[in-house]
Each structure stands twice: as C-alpha cells, then as structure tokens.
Amino acid sequence: MNEHDFDGDKPRQLLVCTYGADCGAALKRRDGDVMRLADALKEARTKADLRRELYVVKTGCQGWCEEAPVCQILPEGRIFKDIRIDEADAVVQAMRQGGEALNDRLVWDYSLPRAANEKRRD
C-alpha cells in the first residue's frame, strides 16, 4: 500500500478479533477454527464487490474479552459481539453503512460519550 491507495476512497475497516486469547478461544469453540469468521466475512465482502470499500482485518485483542468474540467497524468505532459465519453476507451489507442494522449486538460506540454507552448497556 502507499499514500495513493485511498485517494478518493472512503473505506471502512472491519476488525475481527482473531488472535486475542478470549476471542480466539470463543471462535474455536463455536466455529471449530479461529479464522473461519474473518475468512467468511472476507469472502462475503469480495462477493459483494466491496473490496475497496470494506477491509476485513484479523487483529489481536481489542480489549472486549468479556464480550468475546468481537468485531469493530472503523472509522465509526463501533464494537459488535456475536457475529456469526452464516450471517456474513448480511453483516457485510450492514457494515457498508456503519453497522446500524446490528444495533442489537452493539457493545460500545466510541463516537458516543462514555455516559451514553454505559446507560445503553444497563
């Protein structure tokens, strides 16, 4: 990549906690393989022809271990839990718009003040 890769683009990144200990264990327990979720999301993204709009990135711990496994959409800064392989196509379409369609799985929204997030979580 270079500084011109994103000229004119407004890409989003979908960070999938794959290498974090708790998320990795949860994914392995649930899906049998820690990579299956991220790979399914990448495949769905490619199938939807969103390769320049949504980058799926396998990450280490994002700090939300109690909600494992988690994904984060950037630049919005929204953390989601319980994303499943069989929902990959729908999740990719939701992430295209910042993830609002997945509000029932929203753990934290970094664009909101802490008090608003804590109130929503109560």
HELIX and SHEET records of a PDB file:
HELIX    1   1 ALA A   21  ASP A   31  1                                  11    
HELIX    2   2 ARG A   36  LYS A   47  1                                  12    
HELIX    3   3 CYS A   65  GLU A   67  5                                   3    
HELIX    4   4 ILE A   85  GLU A   87  5                                   3    
HELIX    5   5 ALA A   88  ARG A   96  1                                   9    
HELIX    6   6 GLU A  100  ARG A  105  5                                   6    
HELIX    7   7 ARG A  114  ARG A  121  1                                   8    
SHEET    1   A 5 LEU A  54  THR A  59  0                                        
SHEET    2   A 5 ARG A  12  CYS A  17  1                                        
SHEET    3   A 5 VAL A  70  LEU A  74 -1                                        
SHEET    4   A 5 ARG A  78  LYS A  81 -1                                        
SHEET    5   A 5 LEU A 106  ASP A 109 -1                                        
END                                                                             
